[in-house]
């Protein structure tokens, strides 16, 4: 079991045909506001491993496991990740959980997944290690692609706003500057004063684009864009995979990079 389609895809890439993986949050769903159904409890009956992010993103899965009396081991992909430079949002929201959007951290997720699968299925350990190594090589190429695409854009054009705080690790890795967010968290509408302050920040900083995700409403984003004249990239993916070509982790990141680079050029 995985909490989101992003993590389910990472598990699938490492596990191959030896592993059957299911995501609790469907494609296009939002883990921050996910409301599990009673039927989701039964999904854990036969689970051998549960992959979650942690850091507050998907802690609801622990309650589901308790309801199911599941004793499956849990791998918390983002917590205590070696080499991670954690970003703290505010005292209220704590550590930002979206580490996987820095591909270097996604590689660390893959290493952790391979080790966890080997623990629950020792007979498959060699195959998991081989598949993980091949996937890591693909992710290293993806990381270089993202760096090359965005480094080619002048620094003064790499200032952006995000719909919610999903992209700080992406920005830190690939040279973007996030000057503000539209909402503090999904489902929390900003006040008129907060919107006015964001508009001022966009104008003062010279931000070039608002980054939003496919599953979020665009009315407020469109209003801010109309006030400031910035571009809107409204079809990105962060917490969930989407339609092709964004239906895999590699495809999702490549899509996001290409769409953002196009807007900033």
C-alpha positions in Angstrom: 0.0 0.0 0.0 1.1 3.6 -0.7 -0.6 6.7 0.4 -0.4 8.5 -3.0 0.1 7.7 -6.7 3.6 9.3 -6.6 4.8 6.9 -4.0 3.0 4.0 -5.6 4.9 4.7 -8.8 8.2 4.7 -7.0 7.4 1.4 -5.4 6.3 0.0 -8.7 9.5 1.0 -10.4 11.6 -0.8 -7.7 9.3 -3.8 -7.2 8.3 -4.5 -10.8 6.1 -7.5 -11.4 7.1 -9.0 -8.0 5.1 -6.3 -6.2 1.4 -5.4 -6.4 1.0 -1.8 -5.2 -2.2 0.3 -4.7 -2.5 4.0 -3.9 -5.1 5.1 -1.3 -5.4 8.6 -2.7 -6.5 8.3 -6.4 -4.8 10.2 -9.2 -5.8 13.8 -9.1 -6.6 13.5 -5.3 -5.2 15.7 -2.6 -3.4 14.0 0.4 -3.6 17.1 2.5 -7.4 16.9 2.6 -8.0 13.3 1.8 -11.0 11.8 3.6 -10.7 8.0 3.8 -13.8 5.9 3.3 -14.6 3.1 5.7 -13.9 0.7 2.8 -10.3 1.9 2.7 -9.7 0.1 6.0 -10.0 -3.3 4.3 -7.2 -2.4 1.9 -4.7 -3.2 4.7 -5.8 -6.7 5.4 -3.3 -8.3 3.0 -0.7 -5.5 3.0 2.9 -6.5 3.5 4.3 -3.0 3.5 2.9 0.5 3.7 4.8 3.4 2.0 4.0 6.9 3.2 5.7 10.3 3.2 5.3 11.4 6.8 6.0 14.9 8.0 2.3 15.5 8.5 1.3 14.9 4.8 -0.4 11.6 5.2 -0.5 10.7 8.8 -4.1 9.7 8.5 -2.9 6.4 7.2 -1.8 5.4 10.7 -5.4 5.7 11.9 -6.6 3.5 9.0 -4.0 0.9 9.9 -5.1 1.0 13.5 -8.7 0.5 12.5 -7.7 -2.5 10.4 -5.4 -3.9 13.2 -2.7 -4.0 10.6 0.8 -4.9 11.7 2.4 -4.3 8.3 5.7 -2.5 8.5 5.6 1.2 7.5 8.3 3.1 5.6 8.2 6.8 6.2 10.0 8.0 3.1 10.7 11.6 4.0 11.5 11.4 7.7 15.2 11.4 8.8 16.2 11.3 5.2 20.1 11.2 4.9 21.4 14.4 3.4 18.1 16.2 3.3 18.1 20.0 4.0 14.7 20.3 5.5 12.6 23.5 5.0 10.4 24.8 7.8 7.3 26.7 6.7 6.1 28.3 9.9 5.8 27.3 13.6 2.3 26.3 12.9 2.8 24.1 9.9 6.2 22.6 10.7 8.5 20.9 8.2 7.5 21.1 4.6 6.8 17.5 3.4 7.3 17.8 -0.4 10.8 16.5 -0.6 10.2 14.3 -3.6 10.0 17.3 -6.0 13.8 17.6 -5.6 14.8 14.6 -7.6 17.9 14.0 -5.5 15.6 13.4 -2.6 13.4 11.2 -4.7 16.5 9.0 -5.3 16.9 8.7 -1.5 13.2 7.6 -1.4 14.0 4.9 -3.9 16.9 3.6 -1.9 14.7 3.5 1.2 12.0 1.7 -0.8 14.4 -0.9 -2.1 15.7 -1.6 1.4 12.2 -1.9 2.8 11.0 -4.3 0.1 14.1 -6.4 0.7 13.3 -6.6 4.4 9.8 -8.0 3.8 10.8 -10.1 0.8 14.4 -11.2 1.2 14.1 -13.6 -1.8 13.5 -10.6 -4.0 16.3 -8.5 -2.6 18.7 -8.9 -5.5 16.1 -8.0 -8.1 15.0 -4.9 -6.0 18.6 -3.7 -5.8 19.0 -4.1 -9.6 15.8 -2.3 -10.5 16.5 0.5 -8.0 20.0 1.0 -9.5 18.5 1.3 -13.0 15.8 3.6 -11.8 18.3 5.8 -10.0 20.3 6.2 -13.2 17.1 7.4 -14.9 16.4 9.8 -12.1 19.9 11.2 -12.2 19.4 12.0 -15.9 16.0 13.6 -14.9 17.7 15.8 -12.3 20.3 17.0 -14.8 17.5 17.8 -17.3 15.7 19.9 -14.7 18.8 21.8 -13.8 19.8 22.4 -17.4 16.3 23.6 -18.5 15.9 26.1 -15.7 19.5 27.3 -15.5 19.1 28.5 -19.0 16.6 31.1 -17.9 17.9 34.4 -16.5 17.8 34.6 -12.7 15.6 37.7 -12.7 13.0 35.7 -14.6 13.0 32.8 -12.2 10.8 34.4 -9.5 7.4 32.7 -9.1 4.4 32.3 -6.8 2.9 28.9 -6.0 -0.7 28.1 -5.3 0.2 26.2 -2.1 3.6 25.5 -0.5 4.4 22.5 -2.6 7.5 23.6 -4.5 10.2 24.9 -2.0 12.4 21.8 -2.5 12.0 22.0 -6.2 12.8 25.7 -6.2 15.9 25.2 -4.0 17.2 22.5 -6.2 16.6 24.1 -9.6 17.2 27.8 -9.0 13.7 29.3 -8.6 12.8 32.0 -6.1 9.3 31.6 -4.5 8.1 35.1 -3.5 4.7 34.0 -2.1 1.9 31.5 -2.0 -1.8 31.9 -2.8 -3.1 29.7 0.0 -1.3 28.6 3.2 -2.7 25.1 2.7 -5.2 23.4 0.4 -8.7 24.1 1.6 -7.7 27.3 3.4 -8.9 30.4 1.5 -6.8 33.6 2.1 -8.3 36.8 3.4 -8.6 39.9 1.2 -5.7 41.4 3.0 -3.5 38.4 2.3 -4.4 38.5 -1.4 -3.6 42.2 -1.5 -0.2 41.6 0.2 0.6 38.9 -2.3 -0.3 41.2 -5.2 2.1 43.8 -3.8 4.8 41.1 -3.4 4.4 40.0 -7.0 4.7 43.6 -8.3 7.6 44.5 -6.1 9.6 41.3 -6.9 8.9 41.1 -10.6 7.6 37.5 -10.3 6.9 36.0 -13.7 4.4 33.2 -13.1 2.0 31.6 -10.7 2.5 27.8 -10.4 -0.7 25.9 -9.7 -1.7 22.3 -9.9 -4.3 20.6 -12.0 -6.6 19.6 -9.2 -7.0 23.1 -7.6 -9.6 25.7 -8.6 -8.2 28.6 -10.7 -10.6 31.5 -10.0 -8.5 33.1 -7.4 -5.3 32.5 -9.3 -6.8 34.0 -12.4 -7.9 37.0 -10.4 -4.4 37.6 -9.1 -2.9 37.1 -12.6 -5.3 39.6 -14.1 -4.3 42.2 -11.4 -0.6 41.7 -11.9 -0.1 40.5 -15.5 1.9 37.4 -14.6 1.5 34.1 -16.4 -0.4 31.2 -14.9 0.9 27.6 -15.1 -2.3 25.8 -14.0 -1.6 22.2 -15.0 1.3 21.1 -12.9 1.5 18.1 -10.7 3.0 17.8 -7.2 1.1 15.6 -4.7 -0.5 13.4 -7.4 0.2 11.9 -10.8 -2.2 12.8 -13.6 -2.9 11.9 -17.2 -0.1 11.0 -19.6 2.6 12.2 -19.9 2.3 13.0 -16.2 1.2 9.5 -15.2 4.6 8.5 -13.8 7.0 10.2 -11.5 9.6 10.8 -14.2 6.8 12.0 -16.6 5.4 14.3 -13.9 8.7 16.0 -13.1 9.6 16.4 -16.8 6.1 17.8 -17.5 6.4 20.3 -14.6 9.9 21.4 -15.7 8.9 21.9 -19.3 5.7 23.8 -18.5 7.5 26.1 -15.9 10.5 26.8 -18.2 8.1 27.7 -21.1 6.2 30.2 -18.9 9.4 31.8 -17.6 11.0 32.2 -21.0 
